[in-house]
Amino acid sequence: MTDLDLSLLRTFVAIVDTGGVTSAGRAVGRTQSAITHQINRLEAQLGRPVFHQNRRAITLTADGEILLEYARAMLRLSEEAKARFAAPGIAGQVTLGTPDLYAAYLLPEVLGRFSRAYPEIEIQLHCRRSVHLHAELARDKLDIAILTEQPDLHAGEIVRAEPLIWVAARGARPELDDPIPLAVLPSGSVYRQRALEALGAAGRRWAIRSVSDTIAGLQAAVFARLAVSVFPLCAMALGMRRLGEDEGMPKLPDINLVLLRRPAGISDAAEHLAQYISRELQSAAPFRPPLREA
């Protein structure tokens, strides 16, 4: 077997992430016929098909599922190597602010890869709720911040849209209670506001049973079977059920994650981190929640 071509793998991943050949072509800058030709070349190299022959939907074969994990890893390593040698002399300290939820569920791999590419850049991570991060940026306490876009402040660069979902503990049915018990963040939280608005529009009565400043506190209330909560999809964990319209829960809107820089300006090291996070979060595959215990 010949060496796998990264450009073919990039096209393969783009089809999976965008859900179609035409949209993948826009993502990688190729025509539909060129995309089809690339996939044919990739399957010829592997000697196996990676997509089922289904005109209605693009689905991976078992071999395609296996290849997808390798392809993502190879492309990540390629980008990491390019970043490392593009600016090998960058050094300094960067203060990054973000809610604990994003620090725990979206940023670990991103920051790990960045640190390997830029070992001379030290990252200080400050976890705060989004409503407090704007003020800390204005007071020069942070260099950059990743936070939830606030309804009254449309600033910064949108780097990711994340679905909001209702969650409850497996084996518990708190969504059947009237009023429905809720575990939420404190006042000012976009998650809380969206949840209460959706319940109100659906005519569902609710009662707040638990308030926590952290995602860990909300998870504890859910696992204790005390309440329903609202999470971004990326934070869904084993032991939780996702609730939807079939369970009588109203649909929730997506939330935007935004990246903001300190108004007074930032260092080269901070700018490199900001651009890296932006690129990684925008290109990251949609999160696939765990479906069952291992």
C-alpha positions as CSV (number, residue, x, y, z in Angstrom):
1,M,0.0,0.0,0.0
2,T,1.3,3.5,-0.9
3,D,1.5,6.2,1.8
4,L,-1.8,7.9,2.5
5,D,-2.1,11.4,1.0
6,L,-3.0,14.0,3.6
7,S,-5.0,16.0,1.0
8,L,-7.2,12.9,0.4
9,L,-7.7,12.5,4.1
10,R,-8.6,16.2,4.5
11,T,-11.3,15.8,1.8
12,F,-12.5,12.6,3.5
13,V,-12.9,14.3,6.9
14,A,-14.5,17.4,5.3
15,I,-17.2,15.1,3.7
16,V,-17.9,13.5,7.1
17,D,-18.0,16.9,9.0
18,T,-20.1,18.8,6.5
19,G,-22.4,15.9,5.5
20,G,-22.1,16.2,1.8
21,V,-19.8,16.3,-1.3
22,T,-20.9,19.8,-2.4
23,S,-20.4,21.3,1.1
24,A,-17.1,19.5,1.5
25,G,-16.0,21.0,-1.8
26,R,-16.7,24.5,-0.5
27,A,-14.7,23.7,2.7
28,V,-11.6,22.5,0.9
29,G,-11.9,24.6,-2.3
30,R,-12.5,21.9,-4.8
31,T,-15.2,21.1,-7.3
32,Q,-17.7,18.3,-6.7
33,S,-16.1,16.1,-9.4
34,A,-12.7,16.7,-7.9
35,I,-14.0,15.6,-4.5
36,T,-15.4,12.4,-6.0
37,H,-12.2,11.7,-7.7
38,Q,-10.2,12.2,-4.5
39,I,-12.4,9.7,-2.6
40,N,-12.1,7.2,-5.4
41,R,-8.3,7.6,-5.1
42,L,-8.4,7.1,-1.4
43,E,-10.5,4.0,-1.6
44,A,-8.2,2.6,-4.3
45,Q,-5.2,3.2,-2.0
46,L,-7.0,1.4,0.9
47,G,-8.4,-1.3,-1.3
48,R,-11.7,-0.9,0.6
49,P,-14.7,1.5,0.4
50,V,-15.1,4.2,3.1
51,F,-18.6,5.3,2.3
52,H,-21.7,3.2,1.6
53,Q,-23.3,3.6,-1.8
54,N,-26.4,5.4,-0.7
55,R,-27.6,8.4,-2.7
56,R,-29.9,9.7,0.0
57,A,-27.3,9.9,2.8
58,I,-23.6,9.8,3.1
59,T,-22.7,7.1,5.7
60,L,-19.4,5.6,6.7
61,T,-18.6,1.9,6.3
62,A,-17.0,0.1,9.2
63,D,-13.6,0.7,7.6
64,G,-14.5,4.3,7.1
65,E,-15.2,4.7,10.8
66,I,-11.8,3.3,11.6
67,L,-10.1,5.5,9.0
68,L,-11.8,8.6,10.4
69,E,-10.0,8.4,13.7
70,Y,-6.6,7.9,12.0
71,A,-7.3,10.7,9.5
72,R,-8.2,13.2,12.3
73,A,-5.0,12.3,14.2
74,M,-2.8,12.6,11.1
75,L,-4.3,16.0,10.2
76,R,-3.9,17.3,13.7
77,L,-0.3,16.2,13.8
78,S,0.3,17.9,10.4
79,E,-1.2,21.2,11.6
80,E,0.7,21.0,14.9
81,A,4.0,20.5,13.0
82,K,3.3,23.4,10.6
83,A,2.4,25.6,13.6
84,R,5.6,24.7,15.4
85,F,7.9,25.5,12.6
86,A,6.0,28.6,11.4
87,A,7.1,30.6,14.4
88,P,9.6,28.6,16.5
89,G,10.9,31.6,18.5
90,I,7.6,32.7,20.0
91,A,7.7,32.8,23.8
92,G,5.9,34.5,26.7
93,Q,3.1,34.2,29.1
94,V,-0.6,34.3,28.2
95,T,-3.6,34.6,30.5
96,L,-6.6,32.9,29.1
97,G,-10.1,33.2,30.7
98,T,-12.9,30.8,30.1
99,P,-15.8,29.2,32.0
100,D,-14.9,25.9,33.7
101,L,-17.3,24.0,31.3
102,Y,-15.3,25.0,28.2
103,A,-12.0,24.5,30.0
104,A,-13.0,20.9,30.9
105,Y,-14.8,19.8,27.7
106,L,-13.6,21.8,24.7
107,L,-10.1,23.1,25.4
108,P,-7.9,20.3,26.9
109,E,-6.8,18.8,23.6
110,V,-6.6,22.2,21.9
111,L,-4.3,23.6,24.6
112,G,-2.3,20.4,24.7
113,R,-1.5,20.5,21.0
114,F,-0.7,24.2,21.3
115,S,1.7,23.6,24.1
116,R,3.5,21.0,22.1
117,A,3.8,23.3,19.2
118,Y,4.8,26.3,21.3
119,P,6.6,25.0,24.4
120,E,8.0,28.4,25.3
121,I,4.5,29.9,25.7
122,E,3.1,29.6,29.2
123,I,-0.7,29.6,29.6
124,Q,-2.3,30.7,32.8
125,L,-5.9,29.6,32.8
126,H,-8.5,31.6,34.7
127,C,-12.0,30.0,35.0
128,R,-14.9,32.4,35.5
129,R,-18.5,32.7,34.4
130,S,-18.9,34.4,31.1
131,V,-20.7,37.4,32.6
132,H,-17.5,38.2,34.6
133,L,-15.0,37.7,31.8
134,H,-15.8,40.9,29.9
135,A,-15.0,43.0,33.0
136,E,-11.8,41.2,33.6
137,L,-10.7,41.9,30.0
138,A,-11.5,45.5,30.4
139,R,-9.4,45.7,33.6
140,D,-6.4,44.0,31.8
141,K,-6.6,41.0,34.0
142,L,-6.9,38.7,30.9
143,D,-5.2,38.6,27.5
144,I,-7.9,36.6,25.7
145,A,-11.1,34.9,26.7
146,I,-13.4,32.2,25.3
147,L,-17.0,32.7,26.6
148,T,-20.6,32.4,25.8
149,E,-22.0,35.3,23.7
150,Q,-24.1,37.5,25.8
151,P,-27.5,38.8,24.6
152,D,-26.7,42.4,25.2
153,L,-23.1,42.4,24.1
154,H,-22.3,41.1,20.6
155,A,-18.6,41.5,20.6
156,G,-15.7,39.3,19.6
157,E,-15.2,36.6,17.0
158,I,-17.6,33.7,16.9
159,V,-15.6,30.5,17.0
160,R,-18.2,27.8,17.5
161,A,-21.9,27.2,17.7
162,E,-22.8,24.7,20.4
163,P,-26.3,23.1,20.8
164,L,-28.0,23.5,24.1
165,I,-29.7,20.3,25.4
166,W,-31.9,19.2,28.4
167,V,-30.3,16.5,30.5
168,A,-31.4,14.2,33.3
169,A,-29.9,11.2,35.1
170,R,-30.4,7.8,33.6
171,G,-33.1,5.9,35.4
172,A,-34.8,9.1,36.6
173,R,-37.8,10.9,35.1
174,P,-37.8,14.4,36.7
175,E,-39.2,15.8,33.4
176,L,-42.5,14.2,34.3
177,D,-42.9,16.3,37.4
178,D,-45.2,19.4,37.5
179,P,-43.7,21.9,38.0
180,I,-40.5,20.5,36.4
181,P,-37.5,20.7,38.8
182,L,-34.5,22.6,37.5
183,A,-30.8,22.8,38.3
184,V,-29.4,26.0,36.8
185,L,-26.5,28.5,36.9
186,P,-27.1,31.8,38.7
187,S,-29.0,34.8,37.3
188,G,-27.2,36.3,34.3
189,S,-26.5,32.9,32.7
190,V,-27.4,32.6,29.0
191,Y,-28.1,28.9,29.6
192,R,-30.5,29.7,32.4
193,Q,-32.2,32.5,30.4
194,R,-32.7,30.3,27.3
195,A,-34.1,27.4,29.4
196,L,-36.7,29.5,31.2
197,E,-37.7,31.3,28.0
198,A,-38.2,27.9,26.2
199,L,-40.3,26.5,29.1
200,G,-42.4,29.7,29.3
201,A,-43.1,29.6,25.6
202,A,-44.1,25.9,25.9
203,G,-46.4,26.6,28.8
204,R,-44.4,24.3,31.1
205,R,-44.4,25.2,34.8
206,W,-40.9,25.1,36.5
207,A,-39.3,25.4,39.9
208,I,-35.6,26.0,40.5
209,R,-34.4,23.3,42.9
210,S,-30.6,23.8,42.7
211,V,-28.4,26.8,41.7
212,S,-24.6,26.3,41.1
213,D,-21.8,28.5,39.9
214,T,-20.1,25.5,38.2
215,I,-20.8,22.7,35.8
216,A,-19.7,20.3,38.5
217,G,-22.5,21.5,40.7
218,L,-25.1,21.1,38.0
219,Q,-23.8,17.6,37.2
220,A,-24.1,16.7,40.9
221,A,-27.7,17.8,41.0
222,V,-28.5,15.8,37.8
223,F,-26.7,12.7,39.0
224,A,-28.5,13.0,42.4
225,R,-31.8,12.8,40.4
226,L,-32.8,16.1,41.9
227,A,-33.6,18.0,38.7
228,V,-33.4,18.5,34.9
229,S,-30.6,20.8,33.8
230,V,-29.5,22.5,30.6
231,F,-26.0,21.9,29.2
232,P,-24.1,22.5,26.0
233,L,-24.0,19.2,24.0
234,C,-20.2,18.9,24.6
235,A,-20.8,18.5,28.4
236,M,-23.1,15.5,28.2
237,A,-21.6,12.7,30.2
238,L,-22.1,9.0,30.8
239,G,-25.0,8.5,33.2
240,M,-27.1,11.2,31.6
241,R,-30.1,11.1,29.3
242,R,-30.7,13.7,26.6
243,L,-34.3,15.0,26.8
244,G,-36.1,16.2,23.7
245,E,-39.6,16.9,22.4
246,D,-40.5,13.2,22.8
247,E,-40.1,13.7,26.5
248,G,-42.1,16.9,26.5
249,M,-39.2,19.3,26.6
250,P,-39.1,22.3,24.3
251,K,-36.3,22.7,21.7
252,L,-33.5,25.0,22.8
253,P,-31.5,27.3,20.6
254,D,-27.8,27.0,19.9
255,I,-25.4,29.3,21.8
256,N,-22.3,30.9,20.3
257,L,-18.8,30.8,21.8
258,V,-16.9,34.0,21.1
259,L,-13.2,34.8,21.4
260,L,-12.3,38.3,22.7
261,R,-8.9,40.0,23.0
262,R,-7.8,42.5,25.6
263,P,-8.8,46.0,24.3
264,A,-5.4,47.5,25.0
265,G,-3.7,45.0,22.7
266,I,-2.0,41.6,23.2
267,S,1.4,40.1,22.8
268,D,2.5,38.0,19.8
269,A,2.3,34.9,22.1
270,A,-1.3,35.7,23.0
271,E,-2.2,36.4,19.4
272,H,-0.8,33.0,18.4
273,L,-2.9,31.3,21.0
274,A,-6.0,33.3,20.0
275,Q,-5.6,32.3,16.4
276,Y,-4.8,28.7,17.2
277,I,-7.9,28.3,19.4
278,S,-10.1,30.0,16.8
279,R,-8.9,27.7,14.1
280,E,-9.2,24.6,16.2
281,L,-12.7,25.3,17.5
282,Q,-14.1,26.3,14.2
283,S,-12.7,23.2,12.5
284,A,-13.5,20.7,15.3
285,A,-16.0,17.9,14.5
286,P,-19.4,18.1,16.1
287,F,-19.3,16.5,19.5
288,R,-20.7,12.9,19.7
289,P,-22.0,12.3,23.2
290,P,-21.4,8.9,24.8
291,L,-24.4,6.6,24.4
292,R,-23.6,3.9,26.9
293,E,-21.3,2.8,29.6
294,A,-18.1,1.3,28.5
